[in-house]
Amino acid sequence: MDGSLTVNKVLKSSPAEALLEPYDRIVRINDEPLKGKDVKDVNKMIAGEADTDIKIKAVRGCPGL
C-alpha cells in the first residue's frame, strides 16, 4: 500500500457518515501509518474489536484527485 486509503463511499447510518467524505484519504489508523500494510491488515484495523473505538487520521482535499 502506498500509505493511504481513499474513501470511495460512506455508508449512510455508519459511524463514519458524520466524519468522512468520498475521496478523503485515510493515512493513519490508531496512530499507525498505513504505508507497507496490505489491504487485509488495513481492513482489520478499520473494523477493530466489537464495542471499541478506533482513531482515524484522514486528509481532505488532496491535490490531483
SULKA-V929223 format. One record per residue. N is the residue number from 0. SS is DSSP state (hx for helix, st for strand, lp for the rest). OMEGA is omega in whole degrees, 0 to 359 (none if undefined). D_CENTER is the distance of its C-alpha to the mean C-alpha in whole Angstrom. Layout:
BEGIN
n = {N | N}
ss = {SS | SS}
omega = {OMEGA | OMEGA}
d_center = {D_CENTER | D_CENTER}
END
This chain:
BEGIN
n = {0 | 1 | 2 | 3 | 4 | 5 | 6 | 7 | 8 | 9 | 10 | 11 | 12 | 13 | 14 | 15 | 16 | 17 | 18 | 19 | 20 | 21 | 22 | 23 | 24 | 25 | 26 | 27 | 28 | 29 | 30 | 31 | 32 | 33 | 34 | 35 | 36 | 37 | 38 | 39 | 40 | 41 | 42 | 43 | 44 | 45 | 46 | 47 | 48 | 49 | 50 | 51 | 52 | 53 | 54 | 55 | 56 | 57 | 58 | 59 | 60 | 61 | 62 | 63 | 64}
ss = {lp | lp | lp | lp | st | st | lp | lp | lp | lp | lp | lp | lp | lp | lp | lp | lp | lp | lp | lp | lp | lp | lp | lp | st | st | st | st | st | lp | lp | st | st | lp | lp | lp | lp | lp | hx | hx | hx | hx | hx | hx | hx | hx | hx | lp | lp | lp | lp | lp | lp | lp | lp | st | st | st | st | lp | lp | lp | lp | lp | lp}
omega = {185 | 178 | 177 | 179 | 182 | 178 | 178 | 185 | 176 | 182 | 177 | 180 | 175 | 177 | 183 | 187 | 182 | 188 | 186 | 176 | 175 | 180 | 168 | 179 | 177 | 183 | 178 | 173 | 184 | 178 | 177 | 175 | 181 | 183 | 177 | 180 | 176 | 186 | 179 | 180 | 180 | 178 | 178 | 180 | 181 | 182 | 181 | 176 | 179 | 177 | 175 | 176 | 170 | 181 | 181 | 172 | 181 | 179 | 180 | 175 | 180 | 177 | 176 | 179 | none}
d_center = {13 | 13 | 11 | 8 | 6 | 7 | 7 | 10 | 11 | 11 | 13 | 16 | 17 | 13 | 12 | 9 | 12 | 14 | 11 | 9 | 11 | 11 | 11 | 8 | 7 | 4 | 7 | 7 | 7 | 10 | 12 | 11 | 11 | 9 | 12 | 15 | 13 | 13 | 11 | 13 | 12 | 8 | 9 | 11 | 9 | 7 | 10 | 12 | 16 | 17 | 18 | 16 | 13 | 10 | 9 | 6 | 7 | 7 | 10 | 12 | 15 | 14 | 18 | 19 | 16}
END
